[in-house]
Amino acid sequence: MTPEQQDKIQKVYELVKRGVSGEKGAAQAALDRLMKKYNLSAEQIQNITFKEYRFKYSQNTELMLFGTLFKYFFPDRQMKASRDTWDVREIAIKLEYIDWVTLECAYEYFRKHMRGEYRRLVTPKLKRYRKPANKKRAREKLDKIFFSNYVIASKLYREGDLKQIDPFELSEKERRDREALEGVKGGEFNTQVTTGLYLE
């Protein structure tokens, strides 16, 4: 079976699961025809629906963003992903087609938006450090503060995810860093209204 044929079966199967009104019936009939044509069992169909997708990342905050988005969109699932650092920096994960569409669109939007905010707020602070070791330590601390503020500003959390921080338990420098990064602007992302799946 060719990858194109697998993609077609995958999309039809998604319509069977998520289609509305008449879509489901038509998709089920199409799926039955495809199963008969390629002599596939229900178990084989489920295996076809999962495919490995790859997401590029360039810095630690983007890895954190990917994990946060996965948890936000699929709160009842455990993320099973791996990192490929051989020649490229990519996250590899097996997803169903429609879940990939949702995650890919959100990740690329927030990744680009977050980079702009990072350059605006964090990069100027890191330029003050001359020694690489000092810059690395500062980046680790600022990344956590920046990312936390970005997630809150973008509303990428669910009820119960946030916890209060007592400012009196922070050092003077930590308070200054938090105050300096308070101006983070969050992204506004709307998920697709349609599934993007149509019968041919």
C-alpha positions in Angstrom: 0.0 0.0 0.0 1.4 3.4 -1.0 1.7 6.4 1.5 -1.0 8.2 -0.6 -3.4 5.3 -0.1 -2.6 5.2 3.6 -3.3 9.0 3.9 -6.6 8.5 2.1 -7.7 5.8 4.6 -6.5 7.9 7.5 -8.6 10.9 6.4 -11.7 8.7 5.8 -11.3 7.1 9.2 -11.0 10.5 10.9 -14.3 11.5 9.2 -16.0 8.3 10.5 -14.9 9.3 14.0 -15.4 13.1 13.9 -17.7 13.9 11.0 -21.1 15.5 11.5 -24.5 14.4 10.3 -24.3 12.9 6.8 -20.5 13.0 6.7 -20.2 10.0 9.1 -22.5 7.7 7.1 -20.8 8.5 3.8 -17.3 8.1 5.4 -18.3 4.8 6.9 -19.4 3.5 3.5 -16.2 4.7 1.9 -14.1 3.1 4.7 -15.9 -0.2 4.3 -15.1 -0.2 0.6 -11.4 0.6 1.2 -11.2 -2.2 3.9 -12.6 -4.6 1.4 -10.4 -3.4 -1.4 -7.1 -3.7 0.5 -8.3 -6.6 2.7 -7.7 -4.7 6.0 -8.9 -5.5 9.5 -10.2 -3.0 12.0 -6.9 -3.3 14.0 -4.9 -2.6 10.9 -7.0 0.5 10.2 -6.3 1.8 13.7 -2.5 1.3 13.1 -2.7 3.1 9.8 -4.2 6.2 11.4 -1.1 6.9 13.5 1.8 8.3 11.6 5.1 9.8 12.7 5.3 13.6 12.4 8.3 15.8 13.1 8.4 19.3 14.6 11.5 21.5 14.4 12.8 23.4 17.4 15.8 25.6 17.9 15.9 26.5 21.6 14.8 25.1 25.0 11.7 27.4 25.2 10.4 25.8 22.0 10.7 22.3 23.5 8.8 23.6 26.5 6.1 25.2 24.2 5.6 21.9 22.4 5.0 20.0 25.7 2.7 22.7 27.0 0.6 22.7 23.8 0.3 18.9 23.8 -0.9 19.0 27.4 -3.3 21.8 26.6 -4.9 20.2 23.6 -4.8 16.5 24.8 -5.0 16.7 28.6 -6.0 13.1 29.0 -3.1 11.7 27.0 0.5 10.9 27.9 3.0 12.4 25.4 5.3 9.8 23.8 7.8 11.8 21.8 11.5 11.6 21.1 14.1 14.1 20.2 16.3 13.8 17.1 19.5 15.8 17.4 21.4 14.0 14.7 22.1 16.8 12.1 18.7 18.4 12.9 16.8 19.4 16.0 13.4 17.8 15.7 10.7 16.3 17.9 9.3 13.0 16.6 5.8 11.9 17.7 3.1 9.6 16.4 -0.3 11.3 16.0 -3.5 10.9 14.1 -3.9 13.2 11.2 -6.4 15.7 12.7 -4.4 15.9 15.9 -1.3 16.7 13.9 -3.2 19.5 12.1 -4.2 21.0 15.4 -0.8 20.7 17.0 1.2 21.8 13.9 -0.9 25.0 13.4 -0.8 26.0 17.1 2.9 25.2 17.5 4.0 27.1 14.4 1.9 30.1 15.3 3.0 30.3 19.0 6.6 29.4 18.1 6.9 32.4 15.8 5.1 34.7 18.1 7.1 33.6 21.2 10.4 34.1 19.3 9.4 37.8 18.7 8.6 38.3 22.3 11.8 36.6 23.4 13.9 38.8 21.1 12.1 41.9 22.4 12.5 41.1 26.2 15.1 38.5 26.9 17.8 38.9 24.2 18.7 42.5 25.3 19.2 41.3 28.9 21.5 38.4 27.8 23.7 40.8 25.7 24.9 42.4 29.0 26.8 39.2 29.9 30.3 38.9 28.5 31.3 35.4 29.8 29.5 32.5 28.1 29.1 30.6 31.5 27.4 33.7 33.0 25.2 34.1 29.9 24.2 30.4 30.0 23.2 30.7 33.7 21.2 33.9 33.1 19.5 32.3 30.1 18.3 29.3 32.1 16.8 31.5 34.8 15.3 34.1 32.3 13.9 31.3 30.1 11.8 29.8 32.9 10.4 33.2 33.9 9.8 34.3 30.4 8.1 31.0 29.4 5.9 31.0 32.5 4.7 34.6 31.7 4.2 33.7 28.1 2.0 30.7 28.8 -0.1 32.8 31.2 -0.4 35.7 28.8 -1.4 33.3 26.0 -3.9 31.4 28.2 -2.3 28.1 27.4 -3.2 26.5 30.7 -6.1 24.7 32.3 -7.8 25.1 35.6 -5.5 24.0 38.4 -2.3 24.4 36.4 -1.3 27.7 38.0 0.2 28.2 41.4 0.8 31.4 43.4 4.3 32.6 44.1 5.1 34.5 47.3 7.2 37.5 46.2 8.8 37.7 49.7 10.4 34.2 49.1 12.3 35.5 46.0 15.7 37.1 46.0 16.0 40.8 45.0 17.5 39.8 41.6 14.7 37.3 41.0 12.1 39.9 41.7 13.8 42.4 39.4 13.9 39.7 36.6 10.2 38.9 37.1 9.3 42.6 37.0 11.4 43.2 33.8 9.6 40.3 32.0 6.1 41.2 33.1 5.4 42.9 29.8 5.2 39.7 27.8 2.4 39.8 25.2 0.6 36.5 24.7 -0.5 35.0 21.4 -4.1 34.6 20.4 -4.8 31.4 18.5 -8.1 30.1 17.3 -8.4 26.4 16.4 -9.8 25.5 13.0 -13.6 25.3 12.8 -13.5 22.6 10.1 -11.6 19.3 10.3 -10.0 19.9 6.9 -11.1 16.4 6.0 -13.2 15.8 2.9 -14.2 12.7 0.9 -12.8 12.6 -2.6 
